[in-house]
Amino acid sequence: MDQKRKPLFEQLIKHIEKKPVSFHVPGHKYGQLFPKDADGFFKEMLKLDVTELSGLDDLHSSEGVILEAEELLAQLYGVKKSFFLVNGSTVGNLAMIMAAVEENDTVLVQRNCHKSILNGISLVKADPVFLGPDFDEDWGVAGGVSVDTVKMAIDKYPDAKAIILTYPNYYGMVNELEEIIELSHFNGIPVLIDEAHGAHFVRGGLFPRSAVKLKADIVVQSAHKTLPAMTMGAFLHYNTDIISERDVRRNLAILQSSSPSYPIMASLDIARSYLATYSNNDAECLLQKVNELKKGLKQLKGIEVLSYRNGIGDPLKITIQSTSSLSGYDIQDLLENEGIYPEMADPFNVLLVVPLLKSDMKYPIDKIVSHFHAALKFVTYTKNVKRKTVYGSKPNISKLAMNAKERAALNSRPVSLDEAIGKISAQLIIPYPPGIPLLFPGEIIRWEDIQNIRLLLETGARFQDWGSLRNGKIDIFST
């Protein structure tokens, strides 16, 4: 198959060139019915925003250009079947969990997972066993789960129906995933991977090895995070004999929109072709630009550019850490005032995501570094700055104190943060980004959890569904 082709996008262009007259949805009629003060931004895009017309195929019953586009995707990643997702990695995570796990099943899950993973487990009413990740003291962030932790969990819960891991983490860190997959498969346990930030890993070389190449059973990727795809564009790769493809397909038909976005799907087609034609020369030029950017950032006072342990991690992620009394959120604010918008911040760090550049693309590194310099010109290095403690250690293996049925039968009430210690959380507490829950309903609240919540509140973190946190309280179950 010709990976340079973009069958869905090409067919959309052919359709537009016919100058079609619309007597079908959507109601903007190729952009003709659109406010004049906005159509300058949407004019060309809306021409692609069509529906399941003759020749344009149907995502939920693909047999034409969408099928061809997905087959090209599967060929690139070397899997049995790949699916376009138009509702983000979230829908892929839900679909793979629903295909692998049933009510009351035990499932091993990395504790610092995305909220969609926990939501999927809740939907099927499975019994999660949390695997505590390793914690990097220098970075102040949680990484991946160790092989030893997985081995202990399998020994303790040999009837586990699946293991769900995140790879890489938000900061581009990777772990011993190949050994974990081999161990899990030896014990007959399928491995589901949320590889939201690693869609580009399949190119190898410069990048860590993809979970797809490491023979994970199902891998979900946010194509829009590092590839040139529109927001909400994602992939699901199926490569297993353990889980039913029919179940995955059925779940996607249930969960995905029945009116899938053609612009999003076309962008996935384009992103796949972009990645497939990414050359070794492109990678070498990218690495040169990344190193040049890092060199420029290292000259600035008040920040430090962090390095991956053993040099293994995603080169598209650059993490800078405050070496002053300012928090990561403070640094982020200073950068945004200069027009630089990082991916996210935490109490100490700011995360930058570099574009997956090709060799013929310009990237104004000198100009970018000058903006950083302007933003941080009044920030100074603070000798022996006392950094507040992040309590990253969660138990290696832990379970919820209450299952879904028990939680549903109870009422909740807000209490002060101090009073909440030792009680059972009735609240899903999620700093966003990165969307990784600190506490899950049914989880016992530890002293360390409260200290981390205080640190996040003090340094300027944002939370999804603040609830009682706005008033310095947290909801607990009344038992």
ZALUMRO-826055 format. One line per 8 residues: number of its first residue (from 1); their letters; for each residue z, y, x of C-alpha. Coordinates in Angstrom, 2 decimals, always signed. Last residue first. Layout:
% residues N
NUM = A = Z,Y,X | ...
% end
This chain:
% residues 479
479 = TSFIDIKG = +56.93,+5.61,-20.54 | +55.50,+9.08,-20.94 | +52.41,+9.13,-18.75 | +52.13,+11.97,-16.28 | +50.20,+15.22,-16.35 | +50.52,+17.52,-13.32 | +52.00,+20.98,-13.00 | +51.46,+24.11,-10.95
471 = NRLSGWDQ = +50.17,+26.09,-13.90 | +46.51,+25.75,-12.98 | +47.25,+22.10,-12.15 | +47.95,+21.37,-15.83 | +44.28,+20.78,-16.60 | +42.07,+21.67,-13.64 | +39.08,+19.82,-15.03 | +37.17,+19.79,-11.76
463 = FRAGTELL = +39.19,+21.26,-8.93 | +38.49,+24.12,-6.54 | +40.24,+24.38,-3.16 | +41.69,+27.68,-1.96 | +44.02,+26.94,+0.94 | +47.25,+26.91,-1.07 | +45.88,+24.69,-3.85 | +44.47,+22.17,-1.37
455 = LRINQIDE = +47.70,+22.08,+0.61 | +49.78,+21.66,-2.56 | +47.56,+18.77,-3.70 | +47.93,+17.15,-0.28 | +51.72,+17.49,-0.41 | +51.75,+16.00,-3.92 | +49.75,+12.99,-2.82 | +52.04,+12.42,+0.18
447 = WRIIEGPF = +55.09,+12.31,-2.10 | +53.39,+9.52,-4.02 | +52.06,+9.51,-7.58 | +51.70,+5.99,-8.98 | +48.16,+5.46,-10.26 | +47.44,+4.84,-13.95 | +45.06,+7.77,-14.25 | +43.47,+8.29,-10.79
439 = LLPIGPPY = +44.72,+10.64,-8.12 | +43.00,+12.32,-5.19 | +39.60,+11.73,-6.77 | +36.50,+12.22,-4.60 | +34.14,+14.82,-6.10 | +33.23,+16.38,-2.74 | +33.09,+19.16,-3.87 | +34.98,+19.41,-6.04
431 = PIILQASI = +38.68,+18.54,-5.75 | +39.29,+15.80,-8.31 | +42.56,+15.00,-10.06 | +42.17,+12.47,-12.86 | +45.33,+12.93,-14.90 | +47.81,+10.56,-16.53 | +49.51,+9.93,-13.19 | +52.39,+7.47,-13.14
423 = KGIAEDLS = +55.73,+8.79,-11.86 | +57.16,+8.36,-8.35 | +56.66,+12.03,-7.51 | +55.84,+13.96,-10.69 | +59.09,+15.96,-10.66 | +58.02,+17.72,-7.48 | +54.65,+18.69,-8.96 | +56.26,+20.02,-12.12
415 = VPRSNLAA = +55.74,+18.03,-15.31 | +52.98,+17.88,-17.92 | +53.14,+15.26,-20.68 | +51.20,+12.12,-21.57 | +51.11,+9.74,-24.51 | +50.75,+5.98,-24.16 | +48.69,+3.24,-25.84 | +45.46,+4.07,-24.01
407 = REKANMAL = +47.20,+3.72,-20.66 | +48.20,+0.12,-21.39 | +44.66,-0.81,-22.37 | +43.17,+0.86,-19.29 | +45.48,-0.89,-16.84 | +48.75,+0.50,-15.60 | +50.38,+0.57,-12.14 | +46.97,+0.74,-10.54
399 = KSINPKSG = +46.39,-1.51,-7.57 | +46.80,-1.17,-3.82 | +45.45,-2.49,-0.53 | +45.44,-0.58,+2.75 | +47.98,+1.85,+1.28 | +46.70,+5.45,+1.43 | +46.88,+7.38,+4.66 | +45.33,+10.79,+4.60
391 = YVTKRKVN = +48.41,+12.96,+4.49 | +46.93,+16.23,+5.68 | +49.40,+18.19,+7.79 | +49.19,+21.94,+8.19 | +47.60,+23.09,+11.40 | +49.71,+25.08,+13.81 | +47.38,+27.18,+15.94 | +48.09,+26.39,+19.58
383 = KTYTVFKL = +46.07,+29.37,+20.76 | +44.33,+31.20,+17.94 | +40.63,+31.70,+18.53 | +39.42,+34.90,+16.92 | +37.60,+35.70,+13.71 | +36.31,+39.29,+13.61 | +32.74,+38.37,+14.51 | +32.70,+35.34,+12.18
375 = AAHFHSVI = +30.13,+36.45,+9.60 | +28.02,+38.42,+12.08 | +28.00,+35.51,+14.53 | +27.03,+33.08,+11.79 | +24.19,+35.41,+10.80 | +23.09,+35.58,+14.46 | +23.15,+31.77,+14.59 | +20.74,+31.62,+11.65
367 = KDIPYKMD = +18.38,+34.16,+13.20 | +18.31,+32.26,+16.50 | +17.79,+28.97,+14.64 | +14.80,+30.15,+12.62 | +13.46,+26.73,+11.57 | +9.69,+26.28,+11.69 | +8.07,+23.11,+10.41 | +5.33,+21.30,+12.33
359 = SKLLPVVL = +7.69,+18.69,+13.81 | +9.18,+17.65,+10.47 | +12.55,+18.88,+9.27 | +15.12,+16.84,+7.36 | +17.12,+19.95,+6.46 | +20.58,+20.52,+8.02 | +23.66,+20.01,+5.82 | +26.63,+22.13,+6.90
351 = LVNFPDAM = +30.25,+21.15,+6.25 | +33.12,+23.60,+6.73 | +36.44,+22.29,+7.97 | +40.19,+22.97,+7.87 | +41.42,+23.00,+4.23 | +38.08,+21.61,+2.99 | +34.68,+23.26,+2.74 | +31.38,+22.42,+1.12
343 = EPYIGENE = +27.59,+22.39,+1.43 | +27.49,+25.67,+3.33 | +25.92,+28.86,+1.91 | +24.95,+31.45,+4.50 | +24.17,+34.83,+2.91 | +26.48,+36.88,+5.12 | +29.23,+37.02,+2.45 | +28.71,+33.27,+2.09
335 = LLDQIDYG = +29.71,+32.79,+5.72 | +32.95,+34.73,+5.31 | +33.81,+32.77,+2.15 | +33.16,+29.44,+3.91 | +35.44,+30.47,+6.78 | +38.21,+31.19,+4.27 | +37.63,+27.81,+2.58 | +37.90,+26.08,+5.96
327 = SLSSTSQI = +41.26,+27.78,+6.38 | +41.88,+30.81,+8.58 | +44.70,+30.73,+11.15 | +42.11,+30.20,+13.84 | +40.39,+27.17,+15.33 | +38.48,+26.49,+12.10 | +36.40,+23.34,+12.15 | +32.64,+23.05,+12.00
319 = TIKLPDGI = +31.01,+19.93,+10.62 | +27.29,+19.41,+11.12 | +25.57,+16.82,+8.94 | +21.87,+16.11,+9.43 | +22.74,+14.18,+12.62 | +24.37,+11.44,+10.49 | +26.91,+9.50,+12.50 | +27.46,+7.57,+15.72
311 = GNRYSLVE = +28.38,+9.63,+18.80 | +31.14,+7.20,+19.75 | +33.35,+9.13,+17.30 | +31.29,+11.84,+15.70 | +31.53,+15.32,+17.20 | +33.08,+18.46,+15.73 | +31.75,+21.98,+16.30 | +34.73,+24.28,+16.86
303 = IGKLQKLG = +35.32,+27.63,+15.19 | +37.15,+30.90,+15.88 | +34.83,+32.12,+18.59 | +31.11,+31.40,+18.52 | +29.35,+29.82,+21.48 | +29.60,+26.34,+19.96 | +27.45,+27.52,+17.04 | +24.49,+28.25,+19.31
295 = KKLENVKQ = +24.72,+24.87,+21.00 | +25.00,+23.17,+17.61 | +21.81,+24.88,+16.46 | +19.97,+23.84,+19.62 | +21.24,+20.28,+19.22 | +19.98,+20.19,+15.64 | +16.61,+21.66,+16.68 | +16.13,+19.06,+19.42
287 = LLCEADNN = +17.19,+16.29,+17.07 | +14.59,+17.44,+14.53 | +11.85,+17.52,+17.17 | +12.68,+13.96,+18.20 | +12.75,+12.81,+14.58 | +9.36,+14.38,+13.81 | +7.93,+12.71,+16.93 | +9.27,+9.39,+15.71
279 = SYTALYSR = +7.36,+9.99,+12.49 | +8.30,+10.80,+8.89 | +5.33,+9.60,+6.83 | +7.44,+7.28,+4.66 | +10.05,+10.03,+4.22 | +7.56,+12.54,+2.83 | +5.92,+9.87,+0.68 | +9.28,+8.96,-0.86
271 = AIDLSAMI = +10.12,+12.63,-1.42 | +6.77,+13.23,-3.19 | +7.33,+10.34,-5.61 | +10.89,+11.52,-6.17 | +9.54,+15.03,-6.85 | +7.19,+13.57,-9.45 | +10.13,+11.86,-11.14 | +12.09,+15.13,-11.26
263 = PYSPSSSQ = +9.09,+17.08,-12.58 | +8.47,+14.29,-15.12 | +11.97,+14.56,-16.56 | +13.00,+11.49,-18.49 | +13.08,+11.70,-22.30 | +14.96,+8.50,-23.17 | +17.61,+9.76,-20.77 | +19.17,+7.12,-18.57
255 = LIALNRRV = +22.22,+5.13,-19.62 | +20.83,+2.48,-21.96 | +17.54,+1.88,-20.15 | +19.42,+1.92,-16.83 | +21.79,-0.72,-18.17 | +18.89,-2.93,-19.28 | +17.22,-2.68,-15.87 | +20.43,-3.60,-14.06
247 = DRESIIDT = +21.02,-6.50,-16.46 | +17.45,-7.76,-16.02 | +17.85,-7.57,-12.26 | +20.73,-10.04,-12.58 | +23.29,-9.95,-9.78 | +23.70,-12.67,-7.13 | +20.13,-13.07,-5.87 | +20.08,-9.57,-4.44
239 = NYHLFAGM = +17.90,-6.68,-3.32 | +17.93,-3.94,-5.96 | +17.46,-0.37,-4.73 | +18.47,+2.51,-7.00 | +16.98,+5.90,-6.21 | +17.91,+9.49,-7.11 | +16.56,+12.77,-8.51 | +19.31,+14.75,-10.21
231 = TMAPLTKH = +18.43,+17.87,-8.16 | +14.77,+17.88,-7.21 | +13.51,+15.87,-4.26 | +12.73,+16.98,-0.71 | +15.06,+14.40,+0.91 | +18.65,+15.03,+2.04 | +20.70,+15.43,-1.14 | +17.93,+15.13,-3.72
223 = ASQVVIDA = +17.28,+11.46,-2.94 | +20.82,+10.65,-4.06 | +20.97,+6.98,-3.11 | +22.20,+3.84,-4.86 | +22.26,+0.50,-3.03 | +22.48,-2.92,-4.65 | +22.98,-6.22,-2.82 | +23.70,-4.85,+0.66
215 = KLKVASRP = +21.39,-6.39,+3.23 | +22.14,-4.22,+6.30 | +18.64,-2.76,+5.92 | +19.58,-1.43,+2.46 | +22.92,-0.18,+3.80 | +20.81,+2.03,+6.07 | +21.25,+1.92,+9.83 | +22.50,+5.17,+11.36
207 = FLGGRVFH = +19.85,+7.83,+12.01 | +17.91,+8.80,+15.15 | +16.22,+5.43,+15.25 | +16.28,+4.28,+11.64 | +13.84,+5.63,+9.01 | +15.95,+3.88,+6.34 | +18.75,+6.37,+6.98 | +16.95,+9.06,+4.95
199 = AGHAEDIL = +18.54,+8.09,+1.61 | +21.96,+8.28,+3.28 | +24.07,+10.84,+1.40 | +24.30,+8.97,-1.92 | +24.73,+5.62,-0.22 | +27.03,+4.29,-2.97 | +26.92,+0.65,-1.96 | +27.46,-2.48,-4.05
191 = VPIGNFHS = +28.30,-5.66,-2.13 | +28.17,-9.02,-3.90 | +31.04,-11.47,-3.26 | +30.21,-15.10,-2.42 | +32.82,-15.38,+0.33 | +30.22,-15.48,+3.11 | +28.53,-12.60,+1.28 | +31.68,-10.49,+1.63
183 = LEIIEELE = +32.07,-11.25,+5.33 | +28.40,-10.51,+6.07 | +28.59,-7.25,+4.10 | +31.78,-6.20,+5.90 | +30.29,-7.00,+9.30 | +27.21,-4.87,+8.51 | +29.33,-2.02,+7.19 | +31.36,-1.40,+10.32
175 = NVMGYYNP = +31.72,+2.34,+9.57 | +29.70,+5.51,+9.09 | +30.62,+9.20,+9.17 | +28.14,+11.67,+7.67 | +30.73,+14.19,+6.45 | +30.50,+13.07,+2.81 | +31.15,+9.46,+3.78 | +28.26,+7.23,+4.79
167 = YTLIIAKA = +28.45,+4.76,+3.12 | +30.74,+4.45,+0.09 | +31.87,+0.94,-0.84 | +32.06,-1.25,-3.93 | +33.13,-4.90,-3.56 | +32.29,-7.30,-6.34 | +33.59,-10.11,-8.56 | +36.94,-10.53,-6.82
159 = DPYKDIAM = +38.23,-14.10,-7.24 | +39.38,-14.30,-3.62 | +41.92,-11.51,-4.24 | +44.52,-11.76,-1.44 | +42.20,-13.24,+1.17 | +39.42,-10.90,-0.01 | +41.73,-7.89,+0.33 | +42.95,-8.90,+3.79
151 = KVTDVSVG = +39.36,-9.36,+4.98 | +38.35,-5.99,+3.52 | +41.22,-4.27,+5.34 | +40.32,-5.98,+8.60 | +36.67,-4.96,+8.27 | +37.75,-1.33,+8.05 | +37.12,+1.00,+5.10 | +35.24,+4.21,+5.77
143 = GAVGWDED = +36.29,+7.73,+6.68 | +39.11,+9.92,+5.39 | +39.29,+13.50,+6.64 | +41.51,+15.60,+8.92 | +38.78,+15.87,+11.55 | +41.11,+15.14,+14.44 | +43.32,+12.77,+12.44 | +40.44,+10.58,+11.27
135 = FDPGLFVP = +41.78,+8.37,+8.50 | +40.69,+4.79,+7.92 | +40.03,+4.02,+4.29 | +42.49,+2.42,+1.82 | +40.97,-0.32,-0.30 | +41.80,+0.01,-3.99 | +41.91,-3.06,-6.23 | +40.27,-2.17,-9.52
127 = DAKVLSIG = +40.77,-4.23,-12.72 | +37.69,-3.90,-14.91 | +37.58,-2.03,-18.19 | +33.75,-1.86,-18.15 | +33.83,+1.91,-18.69 | +36.82,+2.38,-16.39 | +35.04,+0.71,-13.48 | +32.05,+2.95,-14.07
119 = NLISKHCN = +34.25,+6.05,-14.20 | +35.86,+5.03,-10.92 | +32.44,+4.78,-9.30 | +31.32,+8.05,-10.89 | +34.37,+9.78,-9.36 | +32.98,+9.26,-5.87 | +34.87,+6.86,-3.64 | +37.83,+7.56,-1.37
111 = RQVLVTDN = +39.73,+4.43,-2.44 | +36.97,+1.98,-1.53 | +36.71,-0.54,-4.36 | +37.48,-4.24,-4.68 | +36.76,-5.44,-8.21 | +38.90,-7.83,-10.25 | +37.34,-8.68,-13.59 | +39.34,-7.72,-16.70
103 = EEVAAMIM = +36.19,-6.55,-18.55 | +32.97,-7.33,-16.71 | +31.53,-6.51,-13.29 | +28.13,-6.82,-11.62 | +25.66,-5.33,-14.10 | +28.06,-2.64,-15.38 | +28.82,-1.66,-11.78 | +25.13,-1.37,-10.93
95 = ALNGVTSG = +24.39,+0.78,-13.98 | +27.32,+3.16,-13.50 | +26.48,+3.76,-9.84 | +22.82,+4.31,-10.70 | +23.70,+6.76,-13.47 | +25.91,+8.77,-11.09 | +23.30,+8.74,-8.37 | +21.47,+11.37,-10.40
87 = NVLFFSKK = +20.32,+11.31,-14.01 | +16.60,+11.01,-13.29 | +16.77,+7.69,-11.42 | +13.62,+6.04,-10.08 | +14.06,+2.31,-9.60 | +13.45,+0.03,-6.62 | +12.81,-3.71,-6.67 | +12.81,-6.60,-4.22
79 = VGYLQALL = +13.68,-4.48,-1.20 | +11.97,-3.37,+2.02 | +12.87,+0.33,+1.76 | +9.29,+1.55,+2.06 | +7.94,-1.32,-0.03 | +10.45,-0.66,-2.80 | +9.41,+3.00,-2.91 | +5.71,+2.10,-3.02
71 = EEAELIVG = +6.52,-0.25,-5.90 | +8.36,+2.57,-7.66 | +5.30,+4.83,-7.40 | +3.04,+2.05,-8.66 | +5.33,+1.44,-11.63 | +5.35,+5.16,-12.37 | +1.55,+5.25,-12.13 | +0.98,+2.38,-14.57
63 = ESSHLDDL = +3.12,-0.41,-16.00 | +6.48,+1.27,-16.51 | +8.48,+0.43,-19.60 | +11.52,+2.71,-19.40 | +9.84,+5.20,-17.04 | +6.79,+5.44,-19.30 | +3.22,+5.91,-18.00 | +1.29,+9.15,-17.44
55 = GSLETVDL = -2.16,+7.80,-18.38 | -1.71,+8.40,-22.10 | +1.26,+10.72,-22.62 | +4.92,+9.93,-22.00 | +6.14,+13.55,-21.82 | +5.26,+16.69,-19.91 | +6.99,+19.07,-17.54 | +4.34,+19.30,-14.83
47 = KLMEKFFG = +2.83,+22.52,-16.23 | +6.40,+23.76,-16.52 | +6.73,+23.85,-12.75 | +3.80,+26.24,-12.29 | +5.19,+28.93,-14.60 | +8.92,+28.47,-14.06 | +9.85,+31.38,-11.79 | +7.31,+33.84,-13.10
39 = DADKPFLQ = +8.03,+32.56,-16.59 | +11.49,+34.09,-16.66 | +11.05,+37.71,-17.83 | +8.04,+36.66,-19.90 | +10.11,+34.29,-22.00 | +8.41,+30.88,-22.33 | +6.07,+29.54,-24.99 | +2.97,+29.02,-22.84
31 = GYKHGPVH = +4.95,+27.03,-20.26 | +3.02,+23.77,-20.62 | +3.74,+23.83,-24.37 | +7.37,+25.21,-24.22 | +8.25,+22.79,-27.00 | +8.28,+19.63,-24.96 | +6.85,+17.84,-26.91 | +3.39,+17.15,-28.31
23 = FSVPKKEI = +0.46,+19.05,-29.85 | -0.42,+20.39,-26.42 | -3.95,+21.44,-25.52 | -4.83,+19.95,-22.13 | -6.47,+22.00,-19.33 | -8.02,+18.82,-17.86 | -6.73,+19.98,-14.46 | -3.18,+19.50,-15.71
15 = HKILQEFL = -3.75,+15.77,-16.30 | -5.30,+15.29,-12.87 | -2.27,+17.05,-11.34 | +0.08,+14.74,-13.24 | -1.88,+11.73,-11.99 | -1.48,+12.87,-8.38 | +2.27,+13.36,-8.84 | +2.65,+9.87,-10.24
7 = PKRKQDM = +0.48,+8.22,-7.61 | +1.83,+10.03,-4.53 | -0.24,+8.42,-1.76 | +0.70,+8.67,+1.91 | +2.52,+5.35,+1.63 | -0.79,+3.52,+1.15 | +0.00,+0.00,+0.00
% end
